[in-house]
Amino acid sequence: MRGESPASPPTLTPTLSREREREQDSAPLLQVDNVSLEYRTPERVVRATHRVSFDVHAADRFVLLGPSGCGKSTLLKAVAGFIPPVEGEIRLDGRRVAQPGPDRIVVFQEFDQLPPWKTVKQNVMFPLLASRTLGRKEAAERALHYLDKVGLSKFADVHPHQLSGGMKQRVAIARALAMQPRVLLMDEPFAALDALTRRRMQQELLELWEEVRFTLLFVTHSIEEALVVGNRIALLSPHPGRMRAEINSHAFTLDSLGGAEFQGTAQRIHDMLFEEEAAV
């Protein structure tokens, strides 16, 4: 459990954590296998990631952590089905990911991801109706259910411009969870929020996970956020992104912030991420 005190400091090696060892008998939900990604600029083709591999099991909170230019957001978009790998394969439930689908829903950091002419409830209902997942009555019921889970049931009939940034992100999370995806993808969802709102949103996300136990793939460039949000963290080196290490962070919570062990682990992660730059 996240609240337990660890018997020893978390390992910073690419070895399997104890949680994963207990799950080895079950197949991973998501497999990123030797994936290289590229994108084109007016001048050249840029390799964003190089032969990245990791597995995500059901109910994992898996964080992609790295500096700018390590390809973490590009990798998330590839899992979503927006960018095809030039090498390797991404599999969900053992099937190759070839295009976007309702089994993978993305929450972005931008506040304008909600159509402004729709009410909060209509925004949550929209993907359920557009994908023909549910009829209108059932979609409305599910929308209200997940709005209640994020504490916004009283705001179901207002429009996005009447909400704060944090509230808009809660709507986006409710909309994503209402689709009941196999994997919830979050691309730096709290980066544009002020520090206090960001901390509250991290806490609410963890509380929601405790209740729903969804599978999460989360992108951030904040070491502290990675340690409290994730139970597993993939460290990506920059230019192009390569797997530097995978660590187990299930022992840390928001209450760990400021503690000696938390700060020591954060510093060691920082040193691993930037040791190449320091050597230049």
Backbone bond lengths (Angstrom), bond angles and torsions (degrees), N, CA, C in turn:
res aa  C-N    CA-C-N  psi(-1)  N-CA   C-N-CA  omega(-1)  CA-C   N-CA-C  phi
1 M - - - 1.471 - - 1.514 109.86 -
2 R 1.352 116.02 151.41 1.454 120.16 -177.54 1.514 112.80 -64.98
3 G 1.342 117.88 -29.46 1.445 120.24 -174.50 1.510 114.65 -80.70
4 E 1.336 119.45 -9.62 1.443 122.43 -177.32 1.517 110.41 -76.01
5 S 1.338 116.64 149.12 1.448 120.70 176.04 1.515 108.85 -82.36
6 P 1.329 118.69 130.57 1.451 120.50 -177.79 1.512 111.20 -70.76
7 A 1.322 116.14 147.27 1.452 120.80 179.22 1.519 110.65 -72.69
8 S 1.340 117.15 -27.84 1.448 121.89 179.46 1.510 108.67 -147.79
9 P 1.341 118.53 161.51 1.461 120.36 -178.58 1.514 111.39 -60.25
10 P 1.349 117.30 147.66 1.455 120.63 179.40 1.516 111.23 -59.74
11 T 1.320 116.54 140.41 1.450 120.58 179.14 1.514 110.25 -74.83
12 L 1.321 117.16 145.35 1.443 122.52 177.96 1.522 110.53 -111.22
13 T 1.324 116.53 32.61 1.456 121.58 178.46 1.502 109.00 -108.73
14 P 1.341 117.41 162.62 1.459 120.32 -178.24 1.521 113.39 -78.07
15 T 1.319 119.31 21.59 1.455 121.64 -177.69 1.517 110.96 -80.00
16 L 1.351 115.99 163.11 1.452 121.03 178.38 1.519 110.61 -69.68
17 S 1.323 117.29 139.21 1.450 121.47 175.62 1.519 110.09 -77.75
18 R 1.331 115.68 167.72 1.469 119.64 178.51 1.518 110.78 -62.54
19 E 1.359 116.42 -36.64 1.464 118.89 178.52 1.516 110.91 -59.94
20 R 1.309 117.29 -43.48 1.456 120.15 -178.20 1.519 111.30 -69.87
21 E 1.319 117.38 -35.20 1.464 119.54 178.49 1.522 110.79 -59.66
22 R 1.346 116.30 -36.91 1.463 119.32 179.22 1.522 111.64 -70.18
23 E 1.354 116.14 -19.18 1.456 120.04 -175.81 1.525 113.25 -103.87
24 Q 1.342 117.30 5.81 1.447 119.81 -173.39 1.517 112.93 -61.96
25 D 1.337 116.63 -26.64 1.452 119.12 -178.53 1.528 112.12 -72.89
26 S 1.337 118.25 -17.03 1.460 121.60 178.58 1.517 109.53 -103.52
27 A 1.314 115.61 142.81 1.465 120.23 -178.60 1.524 110.29 -69.55
28 P 1.321 118.18 146.46 1.466 120.35 176.16 1.521 110.68 -62.30
29 L 1.328 115.61 148.43 1.462 120.61 175.28 1.529 110.21 -73.32
30 L 1.332 116.01 -45.27 1.461 122.46 -178.53 1.520 108.66 -124.02
31 Q 1.325 115.49 132.95 1.464 120.92 178.46 1.530 109.31 -126.92
32 V 1.314 115.68 121.76 1.456 122.40 172.01 1.517 105.76 -106.47
33 D 1.327 115.89 112.34 1.459 121.63 -166.98 1.520 111.14 -118.45
34 N 1.349 115.46 100.51 1.467 121.06 172.56 1.535 111.89 58.35
35 V 1.331 116.38 43.63 1.459 121.46 -170.26 1.527 111.99 -88.95
36 S 1.319 114.95 125.94 1.465 122.84 170.66 1.524 108.22 -114.06
37 L 1.328 115.73 137.03 1.469 121.88 -177.89 1.517 109.42 -127.25
38 E 1.326 115.98 143.59 1.453 121.74 178.63 1.522 110.33 -135.58
39 Y 1.337 115.93 154.43 1.452 120.80 171.22 1.524 108.41 -140.70
40 R 1.311 115.91 157.39 1.460 121.12 -174.10 1.532 110.56 -105.15
41 T 1.319 115.91 134.44 1.458 123.18 170.23 1.535 107.52 -108.18
42 P 1.344 118.26 171.17 1.472 118.95 178.05 1.531 112.95 -58.53
43 E 1.341 117.15 -24.76 1.460 120.28 -175.97 1.522 113.34 -95.69
44 R 1.358 117.54 -35.23 1.458 118.24 -171.20 1.515 110.96 -164.33
45 V 1.318 114.31 175.15 1.457 121.55 173.09 1.527 108.01 -94.99
46 V 1.332 116.26 129.53 1.460 121.75 -176.94 1.523 109.07 -109.08
47 R 1.313 116.42 130.41 1.463 120.41 174.42 1.525 108.43 -86.51
48 A 1.332 116.83 116.78 1.468 121.67 -176.62 1.518 111.59 -85.05
49 T 1.346 117.50 -43.56 1.468 121.67 176.70 1.518 108.80 -134.00
50 H 1.328 115.75 153.23 1.457 120.73 -178.00 1.528 109.96 -130.50
51 R 1.322 114.91 108.12 1.461 123.26 172.46 1.535 112.63 50.80
52 V 1.322 114.28 55.18 1.465 121.38 179.37 1.524 109.35 -88.65
53 S 1.327 116.15 135.26 1.467 121.42 178.08 1.524 110.25 -135.71
54 F 1.335 115.95 136.48 1.459 121.82 170.04 1.522 108.34 -165.03
55 D 1.318 115.84 159.81 1.461 123.31 176.93 1.527 109.06 -117.47
56 V 1.327 115.92 144.13 1.460 122.25 175.17 1.525 107.75 -123.26
57 H 1.332 116.56 125.33 1.457 121.62 178.67 1.528 110.72 -95.63
58 A 1.308 115.90 162.98 1.461 121.36 179.49 1.528 110.19 -56.07
59 A 1.333 116.07 134.09 1.468 124.93 178.74 1.526 113.31 72.78
60 D 1.326 118.46 7.98 1.460 120.68 170.60 1.523 110.17 -67.22
61 R 1.315 115.17 150.32 1.461 122.39 165.82 1.532 105.18 -114.37
62 F 1.316 115.11 89.74 1.464 121.54 -171.19 1.516 108.62 -99.50
63 V 1.330 116.28 125.26 1.462 122.19 -175.36 1.523 110.16 -110.72
64 L 1.333 115.25 132.58 1.458 122.28 169.82 1.522 107.42 -96.87
65 L 1.327 116.35 114.94 1.465 122.08 -174.20 1.518 109.43 -121.56
66 G 1.309 115.58 133.80 1.453 119.32 175.81 1.510 110.81 178.51
67 P 1.322 116.87 167.50 1.464 121.03 179.46 1.520 111.48 -73.64
68 S 1.322 116.63 172.05 1.457 121.02 176.59 1.527 109.44 -57.91
69 G 1.334 115.68 137.31 1.450 120.12 178.70 1.505 115.11 91.68
70 C 1.341 117.37 5.70 1.467 118.97 -179.25 1.530 111.97 -90.93
71 G 1.337 118.28 -4.05 1.457 120.89 175.58 1.509 115.55 85.05
72 K 1.329 117.76 14.46 1.468 119.20 -175.41 1.535 112.07 -66.96
73 S 1.333 117.86 -42.08 1.466 119.71 177.78 1.525 110.96 -69.74
74 T 1.323 117.47 -36.78 1.461 121.11 176.48 1.523 109.91 -62.15
75 L 1.323 116.53 -40.13 1.465 121.16 178.46 1.529 110.63 -64.34
76 L 1.326 117.11 -41.31 1.457 120.37 177.49 1.526 110.93 -61.81
77 K 1.327 116.75 -41.94 1.468 120.26 178.56 1.518 111.49 -65.21
78 A 1.328 117.13 -32.19 1.460 120.11 176.36 1.522 110.91 -68.10
79 V 1.347 116.63 -40.72 1.468 119.58 175.72 1.523 110.01 -62.28
80 A 1.336 117.01 -36.34 1.459 121.09 178.20 1.521 112.09 -69.22
81 G 1.343 117.44 -17.30 1.454 121.19 178.78 1.511 114.35 97.74
82 F 1.344 117.65 9.63 1.458 121.08 -178.19 1.532 112.82 -85.28
83 I 1.330 117.06 -25.07 1.464 121.42 -176.71 1.527 108.74 -129.11
84 P 1.324 119.51 121.78 1.468 120.85 179.26 1.524 111.13 -80.33
85 P 1.315 118.64 140.18 1.470 120.33 175.00 1.525 111.22 -65.96
86 V 1.326 115.59 146.63 1.462 119.52 171.28 1.522 110.55 -88.71
87 E 1.314 115.39 -12.46 1.466 122.10 178.22 1.513 107.45 -153.53
88 G 1.333 116.68 143.29 1.452 120.80 178.41 1.522 112.63 84.02
89 E 1.335 115.26 -169.13 1.464 120.34 -173.53 1.519 110.39 -151.95
90 I 1.327 115.35 146.55 1.458 122.56 172.97 1.516 107.52 -113.50
91 R 1.343 117.12 129.32 1.464 121.70 -177.42 1.526 109.98 -126.49
92 L 1.324 115.17 137.23 1.455 122.52 174.24 1.523 107.47 -120.81
93 D 1.326 116.49 123.90 1.469 120.79 -174.63 1.524 111.35 53.74
94 G 1.334 116.31 34.67 1.452 121.57 176.94 1.513 114.99 81.96
95 R 1.343 117.79 -2.06 1.465 121.17 -178.64 1.524 109.91 -108.97
96 R 1.322 115.80 139.45 1.461 121.25 -177.07 1.523 110.51 -64.44
97 V 1.321 116.05 134.44 1.460 122.23 175.24 1.524 107.86 -81.38
98 A 1.318 117.02 117.94 1.457 121.40 -177.62 1.521 113.07 -120.21
99 Q 1.338 117.59 -13.89 1.461 121.21 -177.75 1.522 108.76 -162.62
100 P 1.334 117.84 167.74 1.471 119.68 176.04 1.527 110.94 -62.96
101 G 1.322 116.09 155.47 1.453 120.64 178.40 1.512 111.24 -161.06
102 P 1.318 118.23 161.63 1.466 121.59 -178.19 1.526 113.82 -69.70
103 D 1.321 117.57 -6.52 1.463 119.91 175.81 1.519 112.28 -81.49
104 R 1.359 117.05 -5.17 1.468 123.20 176.73 1.523 107.71 -136.95
105 I 1.323 116.43 111.71 1.458 121.50 -177.72 1.527 108.97 -115.73
106 V 1.341 115.97 135.39 1.459 121.47 -175.60 1.525 110.59 -105.40
107 V 1.327 116.44 135.89 1.464 123.25 167.99 1.526 106.76 -111.57
108 F 1.331 116.09 118.55 1.460 121.60 -178.86 1.523 110.18 -94.08
109 Q 1.328 115.82 173.65 1.471 119.63 -179.44 1.514 112.81 -83.94
110 E 1.351 117.72 -19.23 1.461 119.77 -176.56 1.521 111.30 -70.46
111 F 1.335 116.35 140.43 1.456 121.61 179.12 1.530 112.07 -77.03
112 D 1.342 117.46 -18.10 1.462 120.37 -174.76 1.524 112.84 -90.39
113 Q 1.322 117.61 22.28 1.462 120.51 179.20 1.531 112.26 -81.27
114 L 1.333 117.43 -2.46 1.459 122.11 178.10 1.525 109.57 -103.01
115 P 1.325 120.16 123.05 1.469 121.10 175.76 1.521 110.59 -55.06
116 P 1.329 118.09 122.11 1.467 120.47 -171.64 1.524 114.02 -71.14
117 W 1.335 118.16 -19.37 1.462 120.16 -178.52 1.531 112.49 -84.11
118 K 1.322 117.16 -7.10 1.460 120.91 179.10 1.520 109.53 -100.23
119 T 1.328 116.56 146.18 1.457 119.63 173.76 1.522 109.26 -70.95
120 V 1.329 115.65 171.05 1.464 120.89 178.00 1.527 110.62 -56.26
121 K 1.319 116.81 -48.04 1.472 119.48 179.93 1.522 111.21 -63.25
122 Q 1.317 117.16 -41.82 1.461 120.39 179.69 1.524 111.50 -64.73
123 N 1.322 117.74 -34.69 1.454 121.18 176.17 1.522 111.69 -62.83
124 V 1.317 116.33 -41.68 1.468 120.05 179.72 1.524 110.46 -71.40
125 M 1.311 117.08 -35.23 1.465 121.61 179.57 1.518 112.66 -70.72
126 F 1.338 116.55 -31.31 1.459 120.66 -167.81 1.538 114.35 -52.11
127 P 1.350 120.35 -53.20 1.467 118.06 -178.79 1.524 112.97 -65.62
128 L 1.324 117.91 -29.33 1.461 120.70 177.31 1.525 110.81 -64.61
129 L 1.332 115.60 -38.56 1.467 120.14 179.43 1.523 111.26 -78.74
130 A 1.337 116.88 -43.12 1.464 120.44 -177.03 1.520 111.95 -63.20
131 S 1.335 116.48 -35.38 1.462 120.58 179.46 1.526 112.66 -87.12
132 R 1.345 115.12 -1.50 1.465 121.85 -177.16 1.532 112.21 57.90
133 T 1.328 114.06 31.71 1.464 119.61 176.49 1.518 110.76 -70.46
134 L 1.342 117.00 -39.84 1.458 122.39 -178.94 1.520 109.64 -139.16
135 G 1.322 115.89 159.11 1.449 121.56 169.62 1.510 110.39 -76.59
136 R 1.336 117.39 173.52 1.456 121.11 -173.16 1.530 112.53 -62.40
137 K 1.315 118.63 -43.19 1.462 120.87 -178.81 1.522 111.05 -64.40
138 E 1.336 116.05 -47.41 1.462 120.18 -179.34 1.526 110.74 -65.96
139 A 1.343 116.68 -37.51 1.459 120.19 179.17 1.525 110.96 -64.40
140 A 1.322 117.04 -40.26 1.461 120.70 178.18 1.520 110.77 -63.78
141 E 1.322 116.98 -41.43 1.464 120.81 179.41 1.523 111.25 -64.36
142 R 1.336 116.18 -43.08 1.462 119.02 -179.85 1.522 110.88 -68.96
143 A 1.324 117.51 -37.93 1.458 120.87 178.60 1.526 110.75 -60.15
144 L 1.319 116.68 -46.44 1.461 120.07 179.13 1.524 111.28 -64.98
145 H 1.323 117.02 -34.67 1.462 121.16 178.31 1.526 110.79 -60.48
146 Y 1.338 117.01 -48.05 1.459 119.48 -177.30 1.523 112.33 -78.94
147 L 1.316 118.18 -27.33 1.460 119.03 172.36 1.523 110.64 -64.71
148 D 1.321 116.05 -36.44 1.459 119.69 175.72 1.527 111.12 -63.91
149 K 1.336 116.66 -38.44 1.463 120.24 -179.26 1.526 112.28 -65.87
150 V 1.339 117.18 -30.06 1.467 119.25 178.09 1.523 111.79 -97.91
151 G 1.327 116.74 10.04 1.456 121.23 173.85 1.512 115.48 76.09
152 L 1.338 117.09 27.96 1.458 119.73 -176.78 1.524 113.24 -123.58
153 S 1.315 117.89 20.76 1.465 119.69 -178.28 1.530 111.84 -61.68
154 K 1.337 117.87 -29.54 1.461 120.80 179.67 1.531 112.67 -74.76
155 F 1.332 115.79 -10.84 1.466 120.22 -177.62 1.522 111.85 -109.73
156 A 1.325 117.50 17.85 1.461 121.51 -173.93 1.520 112.91 -60.03
157 D 1.323 117.70 -31.46 1.459 120.60 -173.06 1.525 114.16 -104.24
158 V 1.330 117.23 11.14 1.461 119.58 176.73 1.524 109.18 -95.81
159 H 1.324 116.61 169.61 1.463 122.23 -179.35 1.536 110.19 -102.44
160 P 1.335 117.42 157.26 1.467 120.60 -174.54 1.523 114.93 -54.77
161 H 1.341 118.39 -33.67 1.464 119.50 -177.57 1.521 112.17 -66.43
162 Q 1.316 116.95 -13.57 1.462 121.33 179.08 1.527 112.23 -91.17
163 L 1.332 117.48 1.89 1.455 122.26 -175.57 1.532 110.81 -108.64
164 S 1.315 116.12 153.82 1.460 121.36 171.99 1.528 109.09 -75.68
165 G 1.341 116.11 169.84 1.457 120.24 178.58 1.520 112.91 -58.99
166 G 1.329 116.34 -44.00 1.457 119.96 179.29 1.524 112.26 -63.84
167 M 1.317 116.59 -38.71 1.465 120.27 178.93 1.527 110.78 -66.79
168 K 1.339 117.00 -38.60 1.461 119.91 177.17 1.529 110.73 -61.55
169 Q 1.331 116.88 -39.07 1.458 119.50 178.57 1.528 111.04 -67.92
170 R 1.313 117.37 -33.83 1.472 119.69 175.30 1.516 110.75 -64.14
171 V 1.337 117.00 -39.75 1.462 119.99 176.82 1.528 110.03 -61.86
172 A 1.332 116.15 -43.99 1.460 120.18 179.55 1.525 111.05 -61.22
173 I 1.327 117.20 -39.16 1.470 120.94 178.23 1.524 109.99 -67.73
174 A 1.334 117.23 -43.34 1.463 120.21 178.24 1.521 110.69 -61.54
175 R 1.332 116.43 -41.50 1.467 120.61 179.18 1.524 110.85 -61.95
176 A 1.325 116.49 -40.80 1.461 120.30 179.76 1.526 111.33 -68.13
177 L 1.327 116.95 -46.40 1.466 120.28 -177.69 1.521 111.72 -68.49
178 A 1.329 117.42 -28.96 1.463 120.11 178.89 1.526 111.64 -62.05
179 M 1.322 116.86 -27.00 1.461 120.92 176.61 1.526 111.78 -75.54
180 Q 1.332 115.61 -10.17 1.472 121.69 -178.83 1.526 111.19 49.39
181 P 1.345 116.07 56.68 1.466 119.87 -177.71 1.523 111.63 -71.13
182 R 1.305 115.75 159.68 1.460 120.00 174.09 1.529 109.88 -68.15
183 V 1.339 116.43 -35.54 1.463 121.41 178.13 1.530 108.63 -137.44
184 L 1.327 115.91 130.56 1.463 121.80 172.71 1.519 107.83 -93.45
185 L 1.338 116.79 123.56 1.455 123.14 -177.81 1.526 108.85 -106.40
186 M 1.327 117.01 125.85 1.460 120.93 -177.50 1.521 109.11 -127.93
187 D 1.352 115.76 117.56 1.458 122.35 -176.56 1.523 110.17 -102.61
188 E 1.329 116.14 93.56 1.465 122.84 -178.21 1.524 111.08 44.94
189 P 1.323 118.28 55.63 1.470 120.71 -170.36 1.516 114.58 -68.24
190 F 1.338 117.62 -20.18 1.458 119.40 -175.91 1.529 112.03 -111.54
191 A 1.335 117.50 8.66 1.460 120.75 -172.88 1.523 112.83 -64.18
192 A 1.334 117.67 -31.61 1.467 120.73 -176.00 1.525 112.92 -88.93
193 L 1.314 117.95 1.27 1.462 121.67 -178.12 1.518 111.14 -89.47
194 D 1.322 116.93 155.12 1.453 120.00 173.69 1.522 109.66 -67.73
195 A 1.328 117.08 163.32 1.454 122.18 -170.44 1.532 112.65 -58.96
196 L 1.331 117.33 -43.34 1.465 119.84 -177.77 1.528 111.30 -68.31
197 T 1.333 116.76 -42.54 1.462 119.97 178.93 1.526 110.28 -66.34
198 R 1.319 116.00 -38.83 1.468 120.12 178.49 1.529 110.63 -60.32
199 R 1.321 116.65 -44.63 1.466 120.40 179.60 1.528 110.53 -62.47
200 R 1.320 117.05 -42.08 1.459 120.18 179.41 1.530 111.09 -65.25
201 M 1.328 117.18 -39.60 1.455 120.32 179.64 1.527 111.45 -67.10
202 Q 1.313 117.25 -36.42 1.466 120.05 175.32 1.523 110.38 -61.12
203 Q 1.334 116.27 -44.66 1.456 120.66 179.59 1.526 110.68 -63.29
204 E 1.320 117.00 -44.09 1.461 120.19 -179.01 1.528 111.85 -66.34
205 L 1.325 116.51 -35.30 1.469 119.68 177.15 1.527 110.50 -63.84
206 L 1.324 116.61 -42.88 1.465 119.92 179.46 1.523 111.25 -67.07
207 E 1.319 117.12 -39.43 1.465 119.95 177.92 1.525 110.69 -64.55
208 L 1.333 116.21 -39.11 1.458 120.54 177.92 1.527 110.70 -65.95
209 W 1.326 116.24 -39.16 1.464 119.93 177.15 1.536 111.07 -63.22
210 E 1.314 116.97 -40.90 1.462 120.42 178.54 1.522 111.24 -58.66
211 E 1.331 116.02 -33.80 1.465 120.42 -178.05 1.520 112.64 -83.46
212 V 1.338 117.03 -42.68 1.465 120.93 -171.93 1.527 112.63 -98.88
213 R 1.339 117.45 -30.17 1.470 123.75 -178.87 1.523 112.10 58.34
214 F 1.335 116.43 47.66 1.456 121.04 174.94 1.528 109.39 -77.09
215 T 1.323 116.22 163.25 1.458 122.29 175.95 1.522 108.24 -93.23
216 L 1.324 116.24 130.79 1.457 121.63 -170.79 1.522 110.80 -124.65
217 L 1.338 115.74 130.98 1.462 122.29 167.16 1.519 106.27 -116.23
218 F 1.327 117.19 116.92 1.467 123.36 -165.94 1.519 109.30 -125.83
219 V 1.332 116.58 129.49 1.461 122.44 179.47 1.519 109.56 -105.35
220 T 1.331 116.41 133.93 1.460 120.95 175.27 1.522 109.52 -155.31
221 H 1.341 115.69 157.00 1.462 119.68 170.39 1.526 110.06 -109.20
222 S 1.352 117.00 8.32 1.462 122.08 179.42 1.531 109.79 -97.77
223 I 1.313 116.50 119.10 1.464 120.71 179.24 1.521 110.51 -63.10
224 E 1.332 117.02 -43.19 1.456 120.39 -178.70 1.522 111.22 -62.99
225 E 1.343 116.72 -43.00 1.457 120.17 178.94 1.520 110.88 -63.71
226 A 1.320 117.35 -41.02 1.460 120.71 178.59 1.519 111.41 -59.54
227 L 1.324 117.49 -41.99 1.461 121.33 -176.83 1.523 112.51 -67.64
228 V 1.339 117.55 -35.24 1.468 118.57 -177.59 1.520 112.73 -88.86
229 V 1.343 118.20 -30.94 1.464 120.59 -178.11 1.522 111.20 -82.39
230 G 1.326 117.60 -38.30 1.455 120.85 -172.50 1.518 114.16 -90.82
231 N 1.333 115.24 154.88 1.465 118.98 164.22 1.529 109.94 -102.99
232 R 1.353 116.06 -14.83 1.456 122.10 172.45 1.526 108.09 -140.92
233 I 1.324 115.61 143.14 1.460 120.90 -176.51 1.522 109.18 -131.12
234 A 1.338 115.60 129.09 1.456 121.35 170.96 1.522 108.17 -98.34
235 L 1.333 116.73 124.32 1.454 121.77 177.59 1.521 108.60 -94.38
236 L 1.335 116.32 123.74 1.461 122.31 -178.26 1.528 109.95 -110.54
237 S 1.324 116.45 131.50 1.459 121.31 174.74 1.519 109.16 -84.56
238 P 1.342 118.79 156.29 1.468 119.97 -175.23 1.518 114.42 -87.46
239 H 1.336 114.20 157.63 1.475 124.09 163.07 1.529 115.56 55.65
240 P 1.303 121.37 73.53 1.461 127.21 -13.14 1.530 110.44 -84.37
241 G 1.340 115.75 172.14 1.450 120.54 -178.48 1.522 111.86 -70.32
242 R 1.319 115.39 125.43 1.462 122.65 174.16 1.523 108.39 -127.59
243 M 1.317 116.43 152.72 1.460 119.85 176.34 1.522 109.65 -69.39
244 R 1.333 115.76 114.62 1.459 120.45 176.49 1.530 110.25 -85.79
245 A 1.324 116.48 -43.41 1.470 121.07 -178.90 1.519 108.49 -170.40
246 E 1.308 116.14 165.16 1.465 122.33 170.73 1.520 107.52 -125.87
247 I 1.326 116.69 132.65 1.458 119.74 -178.28 1.521 110.48 -124.84
248 N 1.310 114.43 158.33 1.455 123.36 178.61 1.526 107.97 -101.29
249 S 1.331 116.97 119.89 1.468 120.75 -176.49 1.519 112.66 -122.36
250 H 1.338 116.84 21.47 1.470 119.61 -173.18 1.523 112.35 -66.13
251 A 1.330 118.33 -17.92 1.458 120.35 -175.74 1.524 113.45 -79.16
252 F 1.335 117.57 -12.92 1.455 120.11 -174.40 1.529 111.67 -96.69
253 T 1.335 115.98 146.64 1.457 123.60 174.11 1.526 108.04 -133.59
254 L 1.322 116.11 179.17 1.464 118.89 174.98 1.524 111.94 -60.84
255 D 1.322 116.58 -27.32 1.462 119.86 177.31 1.525 112.33 -69.06
256 S 1.342 116.29 -15.61 1.467 120.09 -179.66 1.523 112.67 -78.38
257 L 1.343 117.15 -16.79 1.459 120.62 -177.58 1.529 110.57 -56.52
258 G 1.320 115.78 131.88 1.459 120.57 -179.99 1.502 113.88 90.81
259 G 1.348 117.94 -16.22 1.454 120.91 178.43 1.516 111.77 -70.86
260 A 1.317 115.72 154.92 1.463 120.30 -175.65 1.528 111.39 -63.34
261 E 1.320 117.49 -42.82 1.460 119.81 -178.95 1.525 111.34 -67.18
262 F 1.327 116.36 -41.36 1.463 120.66 177.86 1.525 110.54 -61.14
263 Q 1.330 116.72 -48.04 1.453 120.36 -178.35 1.520 111.57 -66.17
264 G 1.323 116.61 -36.12 1.461 119.72 177.84 1.514 111.78 -65.86
265 T 1.336 116.46 -41.53 1.463 120.53 178.22 1.519 110.70 -65.55
266 A 1.341 116.55 -42.49 1.459 120.40 178.23 1.526 110.90 -60.36
267 Q 1.316 117.31 -40.34 1.463 120.38 179.81 1.520 111.18 -67.19
268 R 1.334 117.40 -39.50 1.465 119.93 178.95 1.531 111.01 -65.83
269 I 1.340 116.06 -38.38 1.468 119.03 176.74 1.525 109.63 -63.97
270 H 1.320 117.16 -44.21 1.467 121.44 177.81 1.522 110.67 -56.21
271 D 1.318 116.28 -45.76 1.462 120.31 -179.01 1.527 110.97 -63.19
272 M 1.328 117.46 -38.72 1.459 120.31 179.13 1.520 111.59 -67.58
273 L 1.325 117.15 -39.62 1.459 120.89 -177.64 1.520 111.91 -69.86
274 F 1.326 117.75 -32.58 1.452 120.43 -171.35 1.519 113.70 -116.30
275 E 1.330 117.89 11.48 1.458 119.51 -176.74 1.521 111.99 -64.43
276 E 1.357 118.00 -32.90 1.458 120.17 179.44 1.520 111.27 -66.59
277 E 1.362 115.68 -41.83 1.470 119.38 178.99 1.521 110.75 -64.38
278 A 1.333 116.68 -38.87 1.456 120.40 -178.80 1.523 111.42 -66.32
279 A 1.340 115.81 -27.94 1.461 119.81 -177.15 1.527 112.49 -79.53
280 V 1.355 116.04 -16.27 1.466 119.33 -177.76 1.522 111.43 -75.04
